[in-house]
Amino acid sequence: MSIAFLRLLPDTDGTGRCNIYIDPRVLEGKEYNNEGMVRAAWLTLHEALETESTQQKGVVFLVYLEGALLRHFDRTLVKHLANSIRG
């Protein structure tokens, strides 16, 4: 969890949905395992779901892409995250 490639922002959007900020550049040069990253994502989602409006209206993922290059995207990690969220 010390890498913090995604985090829950303190404010909701205009409709009451929680915002989760993702910065793929943070992962560059870091050692991590996919299982740990999926666990971190789920902990962040559960934190967001503590808000009743998020339970009703959902979550917004904000992906910061300025300066991001293809090498910043770990396709295997993205696949694990997508499969985990999809169910």
C-alpha positions in Angstrom: 0.0 0.0 0.0 3.0 2.3 0.2 3.1 2.8 -3.6 -0.2 4.7 -3.6 -0.9 4.4 -7.3 -4.6 5.0 -6.5 -6.2 6.9 -3.7 -9.6 8.1 -2.5 -10.0 11.8 -2.9 -11.5 13.7 0.0 -14.3 15.3 -1.9 -17.2 13.8 -4.0 -18.2 14.9 -7.4 -21.3 17.1 -7.9 -23.6 14.2 -7.6 -22.2 12.6 -4.5 -20.0 9.9 -6.0 -16.6 9.3 -4.5 -13.6 10.0 -6.7 -10.7 7.5 -6.9 -7.5 9.0 -8.4 -5.2 6.7 -10.3 -1.7 7.7 -11.4 0.0 4.9 -13.4 3.3 6.7 -13.5 3.8 6.0 -9.8 4.4 2.3 -10.6 7.4 2.9 -12.8 10.5 1.4 -11.2 8.7 0.0 -8.2 8.5 -3.6 -7.1 5.0 -4.9 -6.5 2.9 -8.0 -6.9 -0.5 -8.0 -8.7 -2.3 -9.7 -5.8 -1.1 -6.9 -3.4 -2.2 -4.2 -5.9 -5.6 -5.8 -6.3 -6.0 -5.9 -2.5 -5.0 -2.2 -2.3 -7.6 -1.4 -4.9 -10.3 -3.3 -3.0 -9.4 -1.6 0.2 -9.8 1.8 -1.5 -13.1 0.7 -3.0 -14.4 -0.4 0.4 -13.3 2.9 1.9 -15.3 4.7 -0.8 -18.3 2.5 -0.1 -18.5 3.6 3.5 -20.2 6.7 2.1 -23.9 6.1 1.6 -24.1 8.3 -1.5 -21.4 6.2 -3.1 -23.3 3.0 -2.3 -26.3 4.5 -4.2 -24.6 6.4 -7.0 -21.2 4.7 -7.6 -17.6 5.6 -8.0 -15.7 7.8 -10.4 -12.2 6.7 -11.5 -10.0 9.6 -12.4 -6.9 8.4 -14.3 -4.1 11.0 -14.5 -2.5 10.6 -17.9 -0.3 13.7 -18.3 3.2 12.5 -19.0 2.1 8.9 -19.0 3.6 6.6 -21.6 2.7 3.1 -22.7 5.5 1.7 -20.4 3.6 3.1 -17.4 0.7 0.6 -18.0 1.2 -2.9 -16.6 -1.2 -4.8 -18.8 -1.2 -7.8 -16.5 -2.1 -5.6 -13.5 -4.9 -3.9 -15.4 -6.3 -7.3 -16.4 -6.2 -8.5 -12.8 -7.9 -5.3 -11.6 -10.6 -5.5 -14.3 -11.3 -9.2 -13.6 -11.5 -8.5 -9.9 -14.0 -5.6 -10.3 -16.0 -7.4 -12.9 -16.5 -10.4 -10.6 
